[in-house]
Amino acid sequence: MLDIKLLRSQPEQIQELLNRRGGNYDLNQILELDSQIRELGTKRSNLQAEGNEIGKQVGQLIQSLKQAGGDLAEVDALKEKGNQVKAAIAALEPTEKALRQQMEEMLLVLPNLPSETTPIGKSEADNVEVRRWGDEFKPNHEVLPHEQIGTKLGILNIERGVKVAQARFISLWGAGAALERALIQFMLNTHTAKSYVEVMPPFLVNSDSMTGTGQLPKFAEDAFKCAEDDLWLIPTAEVPVTNLYRDEILEAETLPIHHCAYTPCFRREAGSYGRDTSGIMRLHQFNKVELVKFVHPDRSADEHEALVNDAEAILQLLKLPYRVVELCSGDLGFSAQKCYDLEVWVPAANKYREISSCSNFGDFQARRANLRFKTKGKKGTEYLHTLNGSGLAVGRTMLAILENYQQADGRVLVPEVLQPIMGREYL
């Protein structure tokens, strides 16, 4: 959530940054609501001060009358005046509450501001390639698409997944299921060997959690909800892991906090119909290992670069060719202020495809989830910064292995780092 004080003090600058995202973001109504709320707040404060003064006068008058004797009618008149002030304050409260709720609802659907270093652009066509790695590992022969080789090997069954659920669900068999499990273990082992503490969070979360990371209210249609409960199937581990610390004040010396987590992820993919419908590129249910960081604002940029490197390390250890792309302002996710995508090489499609998004959210999620920290010797608290990235999307990693490790004779070699886990050389 954006800071209303920032919108109030720098409306032109904020409008310009929002315009870089594209879309239509009008701050005038929010600022008008803010003005009305502050006006009511001033009126309420004045009435409270008047009420306090009347209460003080009543006390003094009663004391005076007790000493000198006299008519209490003047006391009754003051008390009635005090009651009128209380009634006036009470009458303001519903209006002020309604205006605050209306303003919060409008703030909740405003996206984060692109960072000053984010490239300006309108769409993914304007994203900037930062670097490439692993061209020497690209296959030099034609390969079958992943869904064909997976079906041929008997490790991927799409039809039975659809029968059990619906379109965009799959089932993995034998070595396919083992490969998925091995990838999860390998990713977690690699990240926990560094600074990440593994968490296994709930796979269902409440609406406060979805709001805290930015999925609600704007993207409700993209998520699966349990109809009889205030629970949502998680679209990513980012949601439950970030909200583990919701409404808490952390000590500055405990930062940074690094977590990794394996979870299944569930997405309706609303608005993506017709895109990547074959195979396992875009599913309603998929597995992912997520990296989540809680950091001091001063370390935010450096932690972001380190996060990207940690996600890249998985691809390098698997010897999968990839490139790093910095997203332009028009292609940023809702909550991100800066984002790098890792795109793995998909030989059958002859293109790079996203396998991880590594985002820096600044204090955007922290404001929504009330995530703060306190520094010893300093008054007050500050909002920390949150970051996350896939380390990696497991299904898309499997896809890349099925194509990049496909041999000319049709067999698929198991990446060397996975062979000890799987106990086999070929799928």
C-alpha positions in Angstrom: 0.0 0.0 0.0 1.2 3.5 -0.8 1.8 6.0 2.0 -1.0 8.5 2.0 1.4 11.1 3.4 3.5 10.6 0.3 0.5 11.0 -2.0 -0.5 14.1 -0.1 2.9 15.8 -0.2 4.1 14.8 -3.7 0.9 14.2 -5.8 2.5 15.2 -9.1 5.5 12.9 -8.7 3.4 10.0 -7.6 1.0 10.4 -10.5 4.0 10.4 -12.9 5.4 7.2 -11.4 2.0 5.5 -11.6 1.6 6.6 -15.2 4.8 4.8 -16.1 2.9 1.6 -15.4 0.2 2.3 -17.9 -3.4 2.1 -16.9 -5.5 4.9 -15.5 -4.7 5.9 -11.9 -6.5 9.0 -10.7 -5.3 10.3 -7.3 -7.7 13.2 -7.1 -10.6 11.2 -5.4 -8.2 9.7 -2.9 -6.8 13.2 -2.1 -10.3 14.6 -1.8 -11.2 11.9 0.7 -8.0 12.5 2.6 -8.9 16.2 2.8 -12.4 15.4 4.1 -11.0 13.0 6.7 -8.5 15.5 8.0 -11.1 18.2 8.2 -13.4 15.9 10.2 -10.4 14.9 12.4 -9.7 18.6 13.1 -13.4 19.2 13.9 -13.4 16.1 16.2 -10.2 17.2 18.0 -11.7 20.7 18.6 -14.9 19.2 20.0 -12.9 16.9 22.2 -10.9 19.8 23.5 -14.1 21.7 24.1 -15.6 18.8 26.0 -12.5 18.4 28.1 -12.7 22.1 29.0 -16.4 21.8 29.9 -15.6 18.8 32.1 -12.9 20.8 33.8 -15.3 23.8 34.4 -17.9 21.5 35.8 -15.5 20.1 38.4 -14.3 23.6 39.4 -17.9 24.9 39.7 -19.0 22.0 41.8 -16.1 22.5 44.1 -16.9 26.2 44.3 -20.5 25.6 45.1 -19.7 23.1 47.8 -17.6 25.7 49.6 -19.9 28.7 49.1 -23.3 27.0 48.7 -25.6 27.9 45.9 -27.8 26.7 43.0 -26.7 23.7 41.0 -28.6 24.8 37.9 -25.5 26.3 36.4 -23.7 22.9 36.8 -26.6 21.1 35.1 -26.4 23.6 32.2 -22.7 22.9 31.8 -23.3 19.2 31.9 -26.0 19.5 29.2 -23.6 21.5 27.1 -21.0 18.7 27.6 -23.5 16.1 26.5 -24.2 18.0 23.4 -20.5 18.1 22.6 -20.3 14.3 23.1 -23.3 13.8 20.8 -21.7 15.9 18.2 -18.5 13.8 18.4 -20.5 10.6 18.2 -22.3 11.9 15.1 -19.0 12.5 13.3 -17.6 9.0 13.9 -19.7 7.0 11.4 -19.0 9.5 8.6 -15.3 9.5 9.4 -15.2 5.7 9.6 -17.0 5.4 6.2 -14.6 7.8 4.5 -11.5 6.1 5.9 -12.9 2.7 4.7 -13.6 4.2 1.3 -10.1 5.7 1.1 -8.4 2.4 2.2 -10.3 0.5 -0.4 -9.0 2.8 -3.1 -5.4 2.7 -1.8 -5.5 -1.1 -1.7 -6.0 -1.3 -5.5 -3.2 1.2 -6.3 -0.1 -0.7 -7.4 3.4 -0.1 -6.1 5.5 2.7 -7.6 8.3 1.6 -10.0 11.7 2.3 -8.6 13.8 5.1 -10.2 16.1 2.5 -11.7 13.3 0.4 -13.3 13.3 0.8 -17.1 10.4 2.8 -18.5 8.3 0.9 -21.0 4.8 -0.2 -21.9 5.0 -4.0 -22.2 7.3 -7.0 -22.0 8.7 -5.9 -25.4 10.4 -3.1 -23.5 12.0 -5.4 -20.9 15.8 -5.2 -20.8 18.1 -8.3 -21.1 20.8 -8.1 -18.4 22.9 -11.2 -19.1 22.8 -14.8 -20.5 24.4 -17.9 -19.2 24.9 -21.5 -20.5 24.7 -21.2 -24.3 27.1 -24.1 -24.5 24.6 -26.3 -22.9 21.9 -25.8 -25.5 21.1 -29.0 -27.4 22.5 -29.0 -31.0 19.8 -31.3 -32.4 16.1 -31.2 -32.8 14.1 -32.2 -29.7 10.5 -33.2 -29.0 8.4 -30.7 -27.0 8.3 -31.7 -23.3 4.7 -32.9 -23.3 5.5 -35.3 -26.2 8.7 -36.7 -24.8 7.1 -36.9 -21.3 4.2 -38.9 -22.7 6.4 -41.1 -24.8 8.5 -42.0 -21.7 5.4 -42.7 -19.7 6.2 -40.1 -17.0 3.7 -37.5 -17.8 -0.1 -38.2 -18.2 -2.2 -35.2 -19.0 -5.4 -37.0 -19.8 -5.7 -38.7 -16.4 -5.0 -35.4 -14.7 -7.9 -33.8 -16.6 -10.1 -36.7 -15.8 -9.4 -36.4 -12.1 -9.8 -32.6 -12.0 -10.1 -30.5 -15.2 -8.0 -28.9 -17.9 -4.6 -27.6 -16.8 -4.1 -30.4 -14.2 -1.6 -33.2 -14.8 -0.4 -36.4 -13.2 3.2 -37.5 -13.0 4.2 -41.1 -13.1 7.3 -43.1 -12.1 10.5 -41.3 -12.9 8.4 -38.1 -13.6 7.1 -38.0 -10.0 10.6 -38.9 -8.8 12.1 -36.1 -10.8 9.7 -33.5 -9.4 10.4 -34.7 -5.9 14.2 -34.7 -6.5 14.1 -31.2 -7.8 12.2 -30.0 -4.7 14.8 -31.6 -2.4 17.7 -30.3 -4.5 16.4 -26.8 -4.4 15.7 -26.8 -0.7 19.1 -28.4 0.1 20.9 -25.8 -2.0 19.1 -22.8 -0.4 19.3 -24.0 3.2 23.0 -24.5 2.7 23.2 -20.8 2.4 21.3 -18.3 4.6 17.7 -19.5 4.1 15.7 -21.1 6.9 13.2 -23.6 5.6 9.5 -23.1 6.5 6.6 -25.4 5.7 3.6 -23.0 6.0 -0.1 -23.6 5.6 -1.3 -24.1 2.1 -4.6 -22.3 2.9 -4.6 -18.7 4.1 -7.2 -16.2 5.3 -8.2 -13.0 3.5 -5.9 -10.8 5.7 -2.9 -12.8 4.5 -4.0 -12.4 0.8 -4.5 -8.7 1.4 -1.1 -8.3 3.1 0.9 -9.5 0.1 -1.3 -7.8 -2.5 -3.4 -10.6 -4.0 -6.6 -9.1 -2.5 -8.8 -7.3 -3.3 -7.6 -6.7 -6.9 -6.8 -10.3 -7.9 -9.5 -12.3 -6.2 -10.6 -13.8 -9.5 -7.2 -15.4 -10.0 -7.4 -17.3 -6.8 -9.3 -20.4 -5.6 -11.4 -19.8 -2.5 -13.0 -22.3 -0.1 -16.7 -21.3 -0.4 -17.7 -22.0 3.2 -14.6 -20.6 4.9 -12.5 -17.4 4.9 -9.7 -19.5 3.3 -7.9 -19.3 0.0 -5.6 -21.8 -1.7 -2.2 -20.1 -1.9 -1.0 -18.9 -5.3 2.6 -18.9 -4.0 4.5 -19.5 -0.8 5.1 -15.8 -0.7 1.7 -15.3 0.8 1.9 -17.5 3.9 5.6 -17.0 4.6 5.4 -13.2 4.4 2.4 -13.2 6.7 4.1 -15.2 9.3 5.3 -11.9 10.7 2.2 -9.8 10.0 1.3 -7.2 12.7 4.7 -7.7 14.4 7.5 -5.4 15.3 10.9 -7.1 14.8 14.2 -6.0 16.3 16.5 -4.4 13.8 19.4 -6.8 14.8 17.3 -9.8 13.7 17.3 -8.6 10.1 17.8 -9.8 7.5 15.5 -12.8 7.8 15.7 -15.3 4.9 13.2 -18.1 4.4 12.7 -20.8 1.7 9.6 -22.9 1.4 8.2 -25.6 -0.8 4.5 -25.4 -1.5 2.0 -26.4 -4.1 0.5 -23.3 -5.8 -3.0 -22.9 -7.1 -4.0 -20.3 -9.7 -7.1 -19.9 -11.8 -5.0 -18.1 -14.4 -8.0 -15.9 -15.2 -7.4 -13.9 -18.4 -4.7 -16.3 -19.7 -7.0 -18.7 -21.6 -5.5 -19.7 -24.9 -2.0 -19.1 -23.7 0.4 -22.0 -23.0 -2.5 -24.5 -22.8 -0.5 -27.5 -23.8 1.9 -29.4 -21.5 3.0 -28.1 -18.1 3.9 -24.5 -18.8 0.8 -22.9 -17.3 -1.2 -25.1 -14.8 -3.8 -24.5 -12.2 -1.7 -26.5 -9.7 2.1 -26.6 -9.7 4.9 -27.0 -7.2 7.4 -24.2 -6.4 10.2 -23.4 -4.1 10.1 -19.8 -2.9 12.7 -17.5 -1.4 11.4 -14.8 0.9 13.4 -12.0 2.5 12.7 -9.5 5.3 15.4 -6.8 5.2 16.4 -3.4 6.4 15.6 -0.7 3.9 19.2 0.3 3.6 20.1 -3.2 2.4 17.1 -3.7 0.1 18.9 -3.2 -3.3 21.9 -5.4 -2.4 19.6 -8.1 -1.0 17.6 -8.1 -4.2 20.7 -8.7 -6.3 21.7 -11.5 -4.0 18.3 -13.0 -4.3 18.6 -13.1 -8.1 22.0 -14.8 -7.8 20.6 -17.5 -5.4 17.8 -18.3 -7.9 20.4 -18.3 -10.8 22.6 -20.8 -8.8 19.9 -23.5 -9.2 19.9 -23.1 -13.0 23.7 -23.1 -13.1 24.0 -26.2 -11.0 21.5 -27.9 -13.3 23.4 -26.6 -16.3 20.2 -25.1 -17.9 20.7 -22.2 -20.2 18.9 -19.0 -19.2 18.9 -15.3 -19.3 18.1 -12.5 -16.8 15.7 -9.8 -17.9 14.8 -6.6 -16.0 11.1 -5.8 -16.2 10.1 -2.4 -17.5 7.6 -0.3 -15.6 4.6 -1.4 -17.8 5.3 -5.1 -17.1 5.9 -5.0 -13.4 3.7 -7.1 -11.1 1.2 -5.2 -8.9 3.3 -5.2 -5.7 6.8 -4.9 -7.2 8.9 -1.8 -7.4 11.7 -3.6 -9.2 11.8 -7.1 -10.7 14.2 -9.4 -12.6 12.8 -12.4 -14.4 14.9 -15.5 -15.0 14.0 -17.1 -18.3 15.1 -20.7 -19.1 15.8 -21.9 -22.6 13.0 -24.0 -24.1 14.5 -25.6 -27.2 11.3 -27.0 -28.8 9.8 -23.5 -28.7 13.2 -21.9 -29.6 12.7 -19.2 -27.0 13.4 -18.3 -23.4 10.5 -18.7 -21.0 10.0 -17.3 -17.4 11.0 -19.7 -14.6 11.4 -17.2 -11.8 10.5 -13.6 -10.9 12.6 -12.0 -8.3 10.9 -8.9 -6.9 11.7 -6.1 -4.5 8.5 -4.7 -3.0 10.1 -2.0 -0.9 7.7 -1.2 2.0 4.6 -1.8 -0.1 3.7 -5.2 1.4 5.0 -4.2 4.8 2.4 -1.4 5.0 -0.4 -3.7 4.0 0.7 -6.4 6.5 1.9 -4.0 9.2 5.4 -5.4 9.2 7.8 -3.2 11.2 11.1 -3.1 13.0 12.6 -1.2 15.8 16.2 0.0 16.2 17.7 0.2 19.6 18.3 3.8 20.7 15.8 5.2 18.2 12.2 6.2 18.9 9.4 4.7 16.9 9.3 2.0 14.3 10.0 1.7 10.6 8.5 -0.5 7.9 10.9 -3.1 6.7 11.3 -4.2 3.1 10.1 -7.5 1.7 11.5 -9.4 -1.3 10.8 -12.8 -2.9 11.6 -14.9 -5.9 11.0 -18.4 -7.2 13.9 -20.7 -6.5 12.5 -22.2 -8.8 9.2 -23.1 -10.3 9.5 -26.9 -10.2 7.3 -27.9 -13.1 9.0 -25.4 -15.5 12.4 -26.7 -14.4 11.2 -30.2 -15.2 10.0 -29.0 -18.6 13.5 -27.4 -19.3 15.2 -30.7 -18.3 13.0 -32.8 -20.6 14.0 -30.7 -23.5 17.5 -29.5 -22.8 18.7 -33.0 -21.6 16.9 -34.8 -24.4 19.4 -37.0 -26.3 19.5 -37.5 -30.0 18.3 -41.1 -29.4 15.2 -39.9 -27.5 16.4 -40.7 -24.0 16.5 -38.0 -21.4 19.6 -37.7 -19.2 19.2 -36.9 -15.6 21.2 -33.8 -14.6 24.4 -34.8 -12.8 23.4 -33.1 -9.5 20.1 -35.0 -9.4 21.5 -38.4 -10.1 22.5 -39.2 -6.5 19.0 -38.2 -5.3 17.2 -40.2 -8.0 19.6 -43.1 -8.2 19.5 -43.2 -12.0 21.2 -41.7 -15.0 18.3 -41.6 -17.4 14.6 -41.0 -17.0 
